[in-house]
Amino acid sequence: MDVHRAKAFLAVAEELHFGRAAQRLHMAQPPLSRMIRAIEDDLGVELFDRTPRRVTLTRVGEALVEPARELVMQSERITQLARRVQRGETGRVRLGFAGASVNAVVSALTHSIRRARPDLAIELSGSMLSHPGMDMLTSGALDAVVGRWDTLPRDIDSVVVAREELLVAVAADHPLSHAKAVTAADVANEPWIVLPGGGGATLSTRLNQLARRGSFIPRVVETAADSATQLLLVDAGAAIGLTFSGVRENIPIHSVVFLPIAPSLGSVEVRLAWRRADVQPALAALIDVARTVADDPAV
């Protein structure tokens, strides 16, 4: 019994009158009678006892009333759910982010989306540095990524959700630790701890920019898995590192000193990125919220 037939059966079962049931369904009585007879033929049972004066349910008909109501209610719930998904009121967004260095931005995003769309599910995936995060986005494994890129693929759109400053991280006992700022010449002979690069990764691009400014080739002694590991290695005195002001604010390693670069290498944009051709309603809702977060001076 499909939903259309279930509604017809229930109308007759509740009215116990084919004429009134037909009016309720906005149809003529003969087609309704034929539909009920077709249901009975398909099921191989009588659902109604019919006499010239009255219509009553058989025992089988009585037993089918509640299942038919449940079928109709499920159909209505599915229709309502589909409409809510289409409006972006519910659904799921798989959101990747670089890690602890963007905790404040991701927290602001998720809090805002839960206030605006409480039935929208945000599935968070951390440790998505710029290059692997973009790879997962372009492959379809993620719907959106929060990260930092100096360049983006052509089919990727984005919105800026925060702006940061580039800093040089040094150990507290490093000779540069008391400087107000560092220049390219100050760090030309220093060993570096870097993060994995590639795919327009901002730190790789900006370190190369700093090296060109100071006419040196960065002496990379280690590649750290993430910003927290990079800071631990810096703290141990292994080398210095180029990092973001967001790392200083979100990863507390108090014995590491963060120094601004003079002249500045320019601000860094933290972006929410997504595939331009694949903006489903739930993602569109997140993008709208991200634009409001970007306008919030507290972020």
ABEGO torsion letter per residue (X at the ends): XBAAAAAAAAAAAAAGBAAAAAAAAGBBAAAAAAAAAAAAAAAGBBABBBBAABBBBBAAAAAAAAAAAAAAAAAAAAAAAAAAAAAGABEBBBBBBAEAAAAAAAAAAAAAAAAABAABBBBBBBGBBAAAAAAAAAAGABABBBBBBABBBAABBBBBABBBBBBBBBBAABAAAABABBBAAAAAABBBBBBBBEGGBAAAAAAAAAAAAAGBBBBBABBBABAAAAAAAAAAGABBBBBBAAAAAABBBAABBBBBBOBBAEBBBBBBBBBAABBBAAAAAAAAAAAAAAABAAX
